[in-house]
Amino acid sequence: MWINLKTVKNLTQTIVVFGFIGVTLTACSSLPDIKHSVHRFPKDQAFFDPPKRKFETLGLVRSEVNFPTLDPDSDNEDALCRNYFNQAVKKLVGYAKDAGGDAVIDVKSVVFLMDGRSEMYPKPECSDDGGEGQVLARGIAVKWLPENPESKQESDVAPPKPVSSVPLN
């Protein structure tokens, strides 16, 4: 029985090609799933405009959030940016509370340009290098002041309650 060397060579090449395709498909199908947590905007603690309530300014707070953008299941980049902007604003509120504040006002998204300048927007703006996105946020930490302490009248204050005591003999 004679074996044709040309047939063996073609068979070997075919096995190598199909093996390469099989390894490639296996590697691609085993990429980790990207899980995005949902982040809600803290409406009662973060404000784009100054609120009508009186406050004391504590200082500037800044935050940064990096997030994966190579998600084949997500094609809505605006929703992804808005979600992680909400997380950055939550961090701003956390930093404000750490500084003794109650809320953050004048919340802005910050974008650094290639020429070194920066721009601020009152809406979510993210940068994306293709594999990872980033959102930068800033705001002013504030502490709420009492509404109007002079307006309290004496009738608004509850009278002291007597303390019970043991009867004296």
C-alpha positions as CSV (number, residue, x, y, z in Angstrom):
1,M,0.0,0.0,0.0
2,W,1.4,3.3,-1.1
3,I,0.8,6.6,0.8
4,N,0.8,9.7,-1.2
5,L,2.9,12.4,0.5
6,K,0.9,15.2,-1.1
7,T,-2.3,13.8,0.5
8,V,-0.6,13.6,3.9
9,K,0.7,17.2,3.6
10,N,-2.8,18.5,2.7
11,L,-4.4,16.5,5.5
12,T,-1.8,17.9,8.0
13,Q,-2.5,21.5,6.8
14,T,-6.2,20.9,7.2
15,I,-5.8,19.6,10.7
16,V,-3.7,22.6,11.7
17,V,-6.1,25.1,10.2
18,F,-9.2,23.5,11.9
19,G,-7.2,23.2,15.1
20,F,-6.4,26.9,15.0
21,I,-10.0,27.9,14.3
22,G,-11.2,25.7,17.2
23,V,-8.7,27.2,19.6
24,T,-9.6,30.7,18.5
25,L,-13.4,30.1,18.9
26,T,-12.8,28.5,22.3
27,A,-10.7,31.5,23.4
28,C,-13.3,34.0,22.2
29,S,-16.2,32.3,23.8
30,S,-14.5,32.1,27.1
31,L,-14.2,35.9,27.6
32,P,-15.6,37.0,30.9
33,D,-19.0,38.6,31.0
34,I,-19.1,42.2,31.9
35,K,-21.5,43.1,34.6
36,H,-22.6,46.7,35.0
37,S,-24.1,47.7,38.3
38,V,-27.0,50.1,38.0
39,H,-26.4,53.4,39.7
40,R,-29.1,55.9,40.5
41,F,-28.6,59.7,40.7
42,P,-28.9,60.9,44.4
43,K,-31.6,63.4,43.7
44,D,-32.0,64.7,47.3
45,Q,-28.3,65.1,47.9
46,A,-26.9,66.3,44.5
47,F,-27.9,69.3,42.5
48,F,-26.9,70.8,39.2
49,D,-28.2,74.3,40.2
50,P,-28.0,75.9,43.6
51,P,-31.1,74.9,45.7
52,K,-33.4,77.4,47.3
53,R,-32.5,76.1,50.7
54,K,-29.8,78.1,52.6
55,F,-26.4,76.4,52.9
56,E,-22.8,76.9,53.9
57,T,-20.1,76.1,51.3
58,L,-17.5,73.7,52.5
59,G,-15.3,73.3,49.4
60,L,-14.8,71.5,46.1
61,V,-15.1,67.7,45.8
62,R,-14.0,65.7,42.8
63,S,-14.4,62.1,41.8
64,E,-13.3,59.7,39.0
65,V,-14.9,56.4,37.9
66,N,-13.3,54.0,35.3
67,F,-15.5,51.4,33.7
68,P,-15.2,48.7,31.0
69,T,-16.6,49.6,27.6
70,L,-15.9,46.4,25.7
71,D,-19.4,45.1,26.2
72,P,-20.7,43.3,23.1
73,D,-24.2,43.3,24.6
74,S,-24.4,47.0,25.2
75,D,-24.5,49.4,22.2
76,N,-26.0,52.4,24.1
77,E,-22.9,54.4,25.1
78,D,-25.0,57.3,26.4
79,A,-26.8,55.1,29.0
80,L,-23.5,53.5,30.1
81,C,-21.9,57.0,30.5
82,R,-25.0,58.2,32.4
83,N,-24.9,55.2,34.7
84,Y,-21.3,55.7,35.7
85,F,-21.7,59.5,36.0
86,N,-24.4,58.7,38.6
87,Q,-21.8,56.5,40.4
88,A,-19.3,59.4,40.3
89,V,-21.9,61.8,41.7
90,K,-22.6,59.3,44.6
91,K,-18.9,59.4,45.3
92,L,-19.0,63.2,45.4
93,V,-21.8,63.0,48.0
94,G,-19.7,60.5,50.0
95,Y,-16.8,62.9,50.0
96,A,-19.0,65.8,51.0
97,K,-20.4,63.8,53.9
98,D,-16.8,62.8,55.0
99,A,-16.1,66.6,55.1
100,G,-19.1,67.2,57.3
101,G,-21.5,68.3,54.5
102,D,-25.0,67.3,53.7
103,A,-25.1,67.6,49.9
104,V,-23.3,68.6,46.7
105,I,-24.3,71.5,44.5
106,D,-23.1,72.7,41.0
107,V,-22.5,69.2,39.9
108,K,-20.6,69.1,36.6
109,S,-18.9,66.5,34.4
110,V,-15.3,67.4,33.5
111,V,-13.5,66.5,30.2
112,F,-9.8,67.1,29.6
113,L,-9.0,67.9,25.9
114,M,-5.9,66.9,24.0
115,D,-4.4,70.4,24.1
116,G,-4.5,70.4,28.0
117,R,-7.7,72.5,28.4
118,S,-10.7,71.2,30.3
119,E,-14.4,71.7,29.8
120,M,-17.2,71.3,32.2
121,Y,-20.8,70.2,31.4
122,P,-24.0,70.0,33.5
123,K,-24.7,66.6,32.0
124,P,-22.8,63.3,31.8
125,E,-19.8,63.4,29.5
126,C,-17.3,60.5,29.3
127,S,-14.1,59.7,27.6
128,D,-13.5,56.2,26.0
129,D,-10.2,54.8,24.8
130,G,-11.9,51.7,23.3
131,G,-11.4,49.4,26.2
132,E,-12.1,51.5,29.2
133,G,-14.2,54.5,29.8
134,Q,-13.8,57.3,32.3
135,V,-16.0,59.9,33.9
136,L,-14.8,62.8,36.0
137,A,-17.2,64.8,38.2
138,R,-16.9,67.8,40.4
139,G,-19.2,69.7,42.7
140,I,-19.3,71.9,45.7
141,A,-19.9,70.3,49.1
142,V,-22.4,72.2,51.3
143,K,-23.9,72.0,54.7
144,W,-27.6,72.9,55.1
145,L,-28.3,75.8,57.4
146,P,-31.3,76.0,59.7
147,E,-34.3,77.4,57.8
148,N,-34.9,80.5,59.9
149,P,-33.9,80.2,63.6
150,E,-35.4,83.7,64.5
151,S,-38.9,82.6,63.5
152,K,-39.2,80.1,66.3
153,Q,-41.7,81.3,68.9
154,E,-41.9,80.4,72.5
155,S,-45.1,78.5,71.9
156,D,-43.2,76.2,69.4
157,V,-41.0,74.9,72.2
158,A,-42.6,72.1,74.2
159,P,-42.8,72.7,77.9
160,P,-40.5,70.5,80.1
161,K,-42.1,67.3,81.4
162,P,-41.9,66.7,85.1
163,V,-39.7,63.9,86.3
164,S,-41.4,61.5,88.6
165,S,-39.7,61.0,91.9
166,V,-40.1,58.8,94.9
167,P,-42.4,60.5,97.5
168,L,-40.7,61.8,100.5
169,N,-41.8,60.6,103.9
